[in-house]
Amino acid sequence: MTERLSARDFAPEVLKLFDRYVHGDLSRRGFLEQAQQYAAGTIGGAAGLLAALSPQFATAQQVKPDDARLAIHRAQIDSPAGNGSIQAYLAWPKTAQTGATGKLPVVMVVHENRGLNPHIEDIARRLALDGFLAVAPDALTPLGGYPGDEDKARDLFGKLDAPKTRADMLAVARHLLTVPMGNGRLGVVGFCWGGGIANYLATQVPELAAAVPFYGAQPPAADVAKIKAPLLIHYAGEDERINAGWPAYEQALKANHVPYQAFIYAGAQHGFNNDTTPRFDAAAAKLAWDRTVAFFKDKLKS
C-alpha cells in the first residue's frame, strides 16, 4: 500500500502556489511553470506535484454512498435569485423514516469552491450518521452542477454571479428552516468558500441556531451586529490569507456580544479538514470535527 502524502512532503512554496491555484489566483499553467523549480526528483515534474496535491475521493471516503443505515435523496430547492432552483444532496438516518428518532435537527453543508463534489457528499453522510438531516446544496447548479472534474469545477466557479450565488445559499437556508422532517433548528457548516458562506448566512438568518465556518472569509464588520447564532470558528495556523481577517472579526464579535468559540490549529494548512488531499491534518481535523459535532448536538438537538 502506498504511504499517504502529507503537507510535510511538499515545500512550503509549493503549498502556497497550490493555495493560489485552488482559489483562482493562479492558472494551471502558472502553477506548473512556477512549481517546476521545486519539482526536482518528482515523478512527472510539476504536473506530478499537482496530481499529488489534488483530491483522491475514493481513498478518503469514510461513509459509502449506499450505506444501509442512511437514506439518500437528491432534490431541487427553489431559489428566487433568478436561477430557478438549486440541486441538493440530502442524507439522514433511516431510523427517522420509521419515526424512531422523531424530527431531525438540520445541518446545511456548504462546499469549497469546487461545487458539490464526492468529498462534500461524504461529509453530509458523516453528519447523517450522527443523527442529523444533512443537506448539501450545489452552488454550481446554474452552470450545470458539479462537472465531475476538479479543474473544470474550478473554472466554472469563477463564472458564477456572486450576488446570485449568495442569494441561492440564503434561499436554501430559509427553506431548511421549515422542512417537514426537520425540528425547526438549523445549523450550517462550511469549508473554505463555504466557510465564508457560513459567516454570511449568520449575518442574514436570525433564526440560525449554529454556524461553523472552517477557514472561511469573514463578513464585513458592519454586519456582525446582525449575528444571533453562536459560532464555532476553525482556522488553520498556516493560513495567512484567511487569518489576516480574524483580528477585526474577533473585535467585532466581542463588541457586539456575539457568542463564539474560535480555534487556530497550529501547523495546519488551509483545507486541513479535507481528507482527500495532502493538506489534510488528521489530528487537527479530528479535533475540529469532534468539536463541530458536539456543538451541533448541543445547539440543534436541545
C-alpha positions in Angstrom: 0.0 0.0 0.0 1.4 3.4 -1.0 2.1 5.7 2.0 -0.2 8.6 2.1 1.4 12.0 1.5 1.1 14.9 3.9 1.7 18.6 3.7 5.2 18.0 5.2 6.1 16.2 2.0 5.9 19.4 0.0 8.0 22.6 0.1 6.1 25.5 1.7 6.4 27.4 -1.5 4.6 24.7 -3.4 1.8 24.7 -0.9 1.5 28.5 -1.3 1.4 28.1 -5.1 -1.3 25.4 -4.8 -3.4 27.6 -2.5 -3.3 30.4 -5.1 -4.2 27.8 -7.8 -7.1 26.4 -5.8 -8.5 29.9 -5.2 -8.3 31.0 -8.8 -5.3 33.5 -8.3 -3.1 31.3 -10.5 -3.8 29.4 -13.6 -2.9 25.7 -14.0 -0.2 26.7 -16.4 1.0 29.3 -14.0 1.2 26.7 -11.2 3.1 24.3 -13.4 5.6 26.9 -14.5 6.3 28.3 -11.0 6.3 24.9 -9.3 8.8 23.4 -11.8 11.8 24.8 -9.7 10.6 22.7 -6.8 9.9 19.5 -8.8 13.4 18.1 -9.0 13.2 14.3 -8.3 9.4 14.4 -8.5 7.9 11.8 -10.8 6.1 13.7 -13.5 7.8 17.0 -12.6 5.5 19.9 -11.7 2.5 18.1 -13.2 3.3 15.3 -10.7 3.3 17.7 -7.9 -0.1 19.0 -8.9 -1.5 15.5 -9.3 -0.2 14.6 -5.8 -1.8 17.6 -4.2 -5.2 17.0 -6.0 -8.1 15.2 -4.3 -8.3 11.4 -4.1 -12.0 11.0 -3.3 -12.2 7.2 -3.3 -9.4 6.5 -0.9 -10.6 9.1 1.6 -14.3 8.1 1.6 -15.5 7.4 5.1 -19.2 6.5 4.5 -20.2 4.7 1.4 -23.0 6.2 -0.7 -25.0 3.0 -0.3 -24.6 2.7 3.5 -27.6 0.7 4.7 -28.0 3.0 7.7 -28.8 6.0 5.6 -31.4 7.4 3.3 -30.0 9.4 0.4 -32.0 11.8 -1.8 -31.3 14.4 -4.4 -33.7 17.4 -4.5 -34.3 20.7 -6.2 -34.7 23.7 -3.8 -36.5 26.7 -5.2 -34.4 29.9 -5.3 -35.8 33.4 -6.2 -32.4 34.6 -7.2 -33.1 34.2 -10.9 -31.5 30.7 -11.0 -34.8 28.8 -10.7 -33.7 26.1 -8.3 -30.6 24.6 -6.7 -29.6 21.0 -6.7 -29.0 19.5 -3.2 -27.8 16.2 -1.8 -29.7 15.0 1.3 -28.7 12.3 3.8 -30.4 11.2 7.0 -30.6 8.2 9.3 -33.1 5.6 8.1 -34.5 5.3 11.6 -36.1 8.7 11.1 -38.3 7.2 8.4 -39.8 4.9 11.0 -40.5 7.7 13.4 -38.0 6.2 15.9 -35.9 9.3 16.1 -38.6 12.0 15.8 -37.9 15.1 13.8 -34.3 15.8 13.0 -32.0 18.8 13.5 -30.9 20.1 10.1 -27.3 20.9 9.1 -26.6 22.7 5.8 -23.3 21.7 4.4 -21.6 24.3 2.2 -18.8 23.1 -0.1 -15.5 24.6 -1.1 -15.0 26.5 -4.3 -15.5 23.3 -6.5 -19.1 22.6 -6.1 -20.8 19.6 -4.6 -18.1 17.0 -5.1 -17.9 13.5 -3.6 -16.0 14.7 -0.6 -18.8 17.1 0.5 -21.3 14.3 -0.1 -19.3 12.2 2.2 -19.3 14.9 4.8 -23.1 15.0 4.6 -23.3 11.3 5.2 -21.0 11.5 8.2 -23.3 14.1 9.7 -26.3 11.9 8.9 -24.8 9.0 10.9 -24.6 11.4 13.9 -28.4 11.9 13.7 -28.8 15.0 11.5 -30.6 15.7 8.3 -27.7 16.9 6.3 -28.3 19.0 3.2 -25.5 20.0 0.8 -26.5 22.4 -2.0 -24.5 22.8 -5.2 -23.7 26.4 -6.0 -22.7 25.3 -9.5 -26.3 24.4 -10.3 -26.8 27.4 -12.6 -23.8 26.2 -14.7 -24.9 22.6 -14.8 -23.8 21.5 -11.4 -20.5 19.9 -10.3 -19.0 18.5 -13.5 -17.2 15.5 -12.1 -13.7 17.1 -12.7 -12.0 19.4 -10.2 -10.2 21.5 -12.8 -13.5 22.1 -14.7 -15.2 22.9 -11.5 -12.6 25.4 -10.6 -13.1 27.2 -14.0 -16.9 27.1 -13.6 -16.8 28.5 -10.1 -15.1 31.7 -11.4 -18.0 32.2 -13.8 -20.7 32.3 -11.1 -22.6 35.5 -10.4 -21.5 36.1 -6.8 -24.6 38.0 -5.5 -27.0 35.5 -7.1 -25.0 32.6 -5.6 -25.2 34.1 -2.1 -28.9 34.6 -2.7 -29.2 30.9 -3.7 -27.5 29.8 -0.5 -29.7 32.1 1.5 -32.8 30.6 -0.2 -31.6 27.1 0.7 -31.1 28.1 4.4 -34.6 29.7 4.7 -36.1 26.6 3.0 -34.4 24.3 5.5 -35.9 26.1 8.5 -39.3 24.7 7.5 -38.7 21.2 6.1 -41.2 18.7 7.5 -38.6 16.3 8.6 -36.7 19.0 10.5 -37.1 20.0 14.1 -37.0 23.7 13.2 -33.4 24.2 14.3 -30.9 24.8 11.6 -27.1 24.8 11.7 -24.6 25.5 8.9 -21.1 24.2 8.4 -18.9 25.4 5.5 -15.4 24.9 4.3 -13.2 27.5 2.6 -15.7 29.3 0.2 -18.4 27.5 2.2 -16.9 28.8 5.4 -17.4 32.3 4.1 -21.0 31.5 3.2 -21.5 30.1 6.8 -20.3 33.5 8.1 -22.5 35.3 5.6 -25.6 33.3 6.5 -25.0 34.0 10.2 -25.5 37.7 9.3 -28.6 37.1 7.2 -30.6 34.5 9.0 -31.5 35.5 12.6 -33.2 32.1 13.1 -30.0 30.3 12.5 -29.2 28.2 15.6 -25.5 27.5 15.0 -22.8 28.3 12.4 -19.4 26.6 12.0 -17.1 28.2 9.4 -13.9 26.3 8.6 -11.2 28.7 7.4 -13.8 31.0 5.8 -13.7 34.6 4.8 -15.0 36.9 7.4 -18.1 39.1 6.9 -17.9 42.9 6.9 -17.5 44.2 10.5 -20.7 46.3 10.0 -22.7 43.1 9.5 -21.5 41.4 12.6 -24.2 43.1 14.8 -26.8 41.1 12.9 -25.4 37.7 14.0 -27.7 35.9 16.5 -26.4 32.4 16.2 -23.5 31.1 18.3 -20.4 30.5 16.2 -17.7 27.8 16.3 -14.8 29.0 14.2 -11.9 26.9 12.9 -8.7 28.4 11.4 -5.5 26.8 10.1 -2.3 28.1 11.7 -0.6 28.2 8.3 -3.2 30.3 6.5 -2.1 33.9 6.3 -4.6 34.8 3.7 -7.7 34.0 5.7 -6.2 34.6 9.2 -5.5 38.2 8.3 -9.1 39.0 8.7 -9.5 37.3 12.1 -8.4 40.1 14.4 -11.0 42.6 13.1 -13.7 39.9 13.1 -13.0 38.9 16.6 -13.0 42.6 17.7 -16.5 43.0 16.1 -17.8 39.8 17.6 -16.7 40.9 21.1 -18.1 44.5 20.6 -21.5 43.1 19.6 -21.5 40.4 22.3 -21.9 37.5 19.8 -21.3 34.1 21.4 -18.4 32.4 19.7 -15.5 30.0 20.2 -12.5 30.2 17.9 -9.7 27.7 17.4 -6.5 28.1 15.5 -4.8 24.8 14.7 -1.1 25.3 14.9 0.8 24.0 11.9 -2.3 23.1 9.9 -2.8 24.2 6.3 -5.8 25.8 4.8 -8.1 22.9 3.9 -6.9 20.8 6.8 -10.2 19.1 7.2 -10.4 17.9 3.6 -9.1 14.3 3.9 -8.9 13.9 0.1 -5.7 15.9 -0.2 -2.2 16.0 1.4 -3.1 19.3 3.1 -5.3 17.1 5.4 -4.1 17.2 9.0 -5.5 14.1 10.8 -5.1 15.4 14.4 -6.4 18.9 13.7 -9.3 17.5 11.6 -10.4 15.0 14.2 -10.3 17.6 17.0 -12.1 20.2 14.9 -14.7 17.7 13.7 -15.4 16.3 17.2 -15.9 19.8 18.4 -18.2 20.5 15.5 -20.5 17.5 16.0 -20.6 18.2 19.8 -21.5 21.8 19.1 -24.3 20.9 16.7 -25.7 18.3 19.1 -25.8 20.9 21.9 -27.3 23.7 19.8 -29.6 21.8 17.5 -30.9 18.8 19.4 -31.8 20.5 22.6 
